[in-house]
Amino acid sequence: MCCGWNCGVAEGQIRTELLSTLFVGVLVFALAAFVWFKNPETHWMAAAILVAALAVPLCNGIRAYRHLRHLKSLRLSATVKITQ
């Protein structure tokens, strides 16, 4: 995963993935809010949009966050081994 020379690049890509996940989440929330206020009699449709459209970005964001934490722990353990 991280050989030492590409840790910064991998961390940058994961952070970009997290940022895009956040952007998609905000966009979906805005769409659901628009549907909620535009059609007050169909609130279920806004809820369905939130559930369906946020499921993939949320799963992707959780995976990216776990990878970032794992990458940081690898970086920390490599630093500890070097200093010993």
C-alpha positions in Angstrom: 0.0 0.0 0.0 2.6 2.5 1.0 6.3 2.0 0.2 7.5 5.2 1.7 7.9 7.2 -1.4 4.3 7.2 -2.4 2.6 7.8 1.0 2.0 11.5 0.2 0.5 10.7 -3.2 -1.8 8.0 -1.7 -2.9 10.3 1.1 -3.6 13.1 -1.4 -5.8 10.8 -3.5 -7.7 9.6 -0.5 -8.3 13.1 0.7 -9.6 14.0 -2.8 -11.9 11.1 -2.7 -13.2 12.2 0.7 -13.7 15.7 -0.6 -15.6 14.5 -3.6 -17.8 12.3 -1.4 -18.6 15.3 0.7 -19.5 17.3 -2.4 -21.8 14.6 -3.7 -23.5 14.3 -0.3 -24.2 18.1 -0.2 -25.5 17.9 -3.8 -27.8 15.1 -3.0 -29.0 16.8 0.2 -29.8 19.9 -1.8 -31.7 17.9 -4.4 -33.7 16.2 -1.6 -34.5 19.5 0.0 -35.6 20.9 -3.3 -38.0 17.9 -3.8 -39.2 18.2 -0.2 -40.2 21.9 -0.5 -41.3 21.7 -4.2 -43.8 18.8 -3.6 -45.0 18.9 0.0 -47.4 16.0 -0.5 -44.6 13.6 -1.6 -42.2 13.8 1.3 -41.5 10.1 0.9 -39.8 10.9 -2.4 -37.3 13.2 -0.8 -36.6 10.5 1.8 -36.1 7.9 -0.9 -33.7 10.2 -2.7 -31.7 10.7 0.4 -31.5 7.0 1.2 -30.8 5.8 -2.3 -28.4 8.5 -3.4 -26.4 8.8 -0.2 -25.9 5.1 0.2 -23.0 4.8 -2.3 -21.1 8.0 -1.4 -21.5 7.1 2.3 -20.1 3.7 1.8 -17.3 5.1 -0.3 -16.5 7.8 2.2 -16.3 5.3 5.1 -14.0 3.1 3.0 -11.8 6.0 2.1 -11.6 7.2 5.7 -10.6 3.8 6.9 -7.9 3.7 4.2 -6.6 7.1 5.4 -6.4 5.9 9.0 -4.6 2.7 7.9 -2.2 4.8 5.8 -1.4 7.1 8.8 -0.9 4.1 11.1 1.5 2.5 8.6 3.4 5.8 8.3 3.6 6.1 12.1 4.8 2.5 12.6 7.4 3.0 9.9 8.6 6.1 11.7 8.8 4.3 15.0 10.8 1.4 13.4 13.3 3.9 11.8 13.9 5.7 15.1 14.5 2.5 17.1 
